[in-house]
Every structure is written in C-alpha cells, then in structure tokens.
Amino acid sequence: MRRAMTAYLGSLRETEIAVVPEDVGCGGGAVPCFECKGRGGWDWMEPEIPAAPCGSCKGTGKVLVAI
C-alpha cells in the first residue's frame, strides 16, 4: 500500500515536499527526482540545449528516500 509522506530537502532539511513513494524494499522508496521532475534530463529547462542527464538521478528520473 502506497501512502503519502513528507520528504525534507535542502542542506538544512527545511523544505518539505509531499511524496508518495514506491516501496523498493529494505526501507527505501522510489520517488520522482526533485531536480528534473522525473524526466531524467534537463531538456525541460533549456530546450535549445541537447538533453544532458540529470546529476541527481543519473538520468533515471527516480531517487530513493528512506521510508
């Protein structure tokens, strides 16, 4: 069962983001990348620049959070 939770982001963990993680086992949950919005690349930001993979998710579009 997937439930909504709050993820805390930033260097001081002050930014709260509501997410619904997908349980991947061992206490981890996969959520869409916070930097590229789950696209895996930066093409949404600069359409004229060739797509570069996102540095946070390494182009997968998902990051792991502790659940």
ABEGO torsion letter per residue (X at the ends): XBBBBBBBBEAAGABBBBBBBBBAEGGBBBBBBAAAGGAGBAAAABAABBBBBBAAAGGAGBBBBBX
